[in-house]
């Protein structure tokens, strides 16, 4: 069955798609915002691979043109030995999955929110939007435990300054999750510290 826009697939906002959930046109793959893709999740055009923002790629995760390979990714502005899928498989961190929009039930709304979002009276709540860094901090506080914090600082090429610039999450916030308490110089008696404690202090100077 073909709809009025020429789509034989399902849930397409684009035109002439045989795949599903496409906002682009003429896609036989799924979830494409680009056009003429047989692969999936492409924002570029004419790709048979997946996750491409460039065009004419049979490989995956390419931002250029006419590529058959899956490139290695950069982390913290430096090259790595990982493809995107390899990185996500090894370093998948749940708090990296941030939410910029969240549904707030009426029972969880503040008085101010009710005054600003009168639609809650008929909808039973409202959609709350967060800034990018605000969403990062909320996810960090709610989902990041000590293990995840340790995994974060051990990402390839990890750089505290770059991480804070992008996410708003500071070194102090990560240290707190990792259980590292700041130590004032006048409180330190080196003779009382273990070798492991000394190494941790040196690492975090």
N, C-alpha and C positions, 0 to 999 in steps of 0.2 A: 504494500500500500504506500503510495507516494502522497505527501501532504502538499498544501498549496505553494510551498516554497521549493518543491522538488526533492524533498528529503525522503528517502526510504528507510533511513535509520531512525533512532528514537531520540527525543529530547534535544534536538538541534535548533539553535537560533540562527544559524547560517543557512545557506541555500545549497541544494543539490548534493547532500551528503548521504552516503550509504552507511557510514559509520554512525556512532552515537555520541551525544553530548558535545557536538562541535559548534563553536561560534563562528568559525571560518566557513569557507565554501569548498565544495567539490572534494571532500575528504572521504576516503574509504576506511581510514583509521578512526580512532576515538579520542575525544577530549583535546581536539586541536583548535587553536585560535587562528592559526595560519590557514593557508589554502592548498589544495591539491596534495595532501599528505596521505600516504598509505600507512605510515607509522603512527604512533600515538603521542599525545602530549607535546606537540610541536607548536611553537609560536611563529616559526619561519614557514616557508612554503616549499612544496615539491620535495619533501623528505620521505624516504622509505624507512629511515631509522627513527628513533624516539628521542624526546627531550631536546630537540634542536631549536635554537633561536635563529640560526642561519638557514640557508637554502640549499637544496639539491644534495643533501647528505644521506648516505646509506648507513653511516656510523651513527653513534649516539652522542648527545650532549655537545654538539658542535655549534659554535657561533659564527664560523666562516662558511665557505662555499665548497661544494664538490669534495667532501671528505668521506673516506671509507673507514677511517679509524675512530676510536673513542679516545679523546685527548686526556692527558693527565690534567688535574686541576691545580690551581694555585690556592695556597692558604696563607693568609696574612701577608699578601703581596709577594710571596715567594713560591717557586716551583715545588711540587711534590712528586712522589712516585705513584700516587693514587689516581684512579679514575673516579668519577663521581660515585658510581655504584659501590666501588671498593671502599671508598671513604665512609659512605653511609652505613655499610655493613659492619665496619670495624668501630666506628665512632658515633653511632646513632645515639643521640642524647635527647631524651624526651622533652626536656625544657626548651630545646631549640624550636619546638613546634609551638610558636607563639600564636595568640589569638588577638587580632585587631578589632574584632567585633564579638560581643558576648550578649546573650539574652539574659536580662535581669528580670526575675519573677517579681510580681508586685509585692510579695511579702519581704523581699530582700531590698526593696527600694528605700532610699532615704527620703525625708520630707522634701528636701531641695529637689531631688530627682522627680518626685511626683509633681512638684510645682512647674518644673521645666518640661515634663513629658506627659502632658494630659492624655495622650493616647493610651496610657496604661489602663484607663478606666474601661475601655472596650477591648483592648488587646490582652489585658492581664499581665502586662509588663512592658518593657521597651528594649530596643537594641542599643547597647552602650558601645561607643567606639573609643579606642585607645590610640594614643600616639605610638609610633614604632618603639621608641625606647621605653615608654610606659608599659607596653605589652611585654617587652623583654624582662623588665624588672618584676612584673607580676608573676610571670612564668617561672623566673629564677627563684623567687621566694617560695612559691607553692610546690615546685616540682624538683628543684635541684637539691640533692642530698650530698653528703660528704664524698661518696663515690663519684657522683657526676661532676662535682667541682674538681676533684683530682684528675678526672678524665679530661676535663676542659683545659686545665693548665698543661696537660701533657699532649695536647693536639700538636701535630707537626707544625713547626715554625711559630708556635704560640707567642703572641706579643700582647702584653697587658694594655699598652697604650692603644693599639689598634682595636682590641676587643672592647675597650671602654668607649672609644670614639663611635663604634658602630652600635653597641648595645646599651651603653650607659652603665654597664656593670663594672664596678671598680675592683682593683686588686684587693682592697680591704674587704669588700663584700665576698669575694672568692675565698680569701684567707679565713674569714669567719665561718663559712660553710665547711672549710677543710679542717676546722678546729685549731687553727693557728692564731693564738692570741698575741697581739702586739706587746712587745717588751720594751720598757723604757730603759735607756742606758744606765741610769743610776740604780736600777733595780738588779742589774746583772752582776753576779759573782761567778766568774768563769770557773772557779774551782768547784762550784756546786753543780755545774752542768755536765750532762753526759755527752759523749762523742756525737750521738745522734742529734741531740738538741743543738749543739754547736753547728752541725752541718745544716740543720733547718734554718737557723738564724742567718748563717752566711748566704744561703740560697735566696733568702727573702730580703736581703739588704738592697 
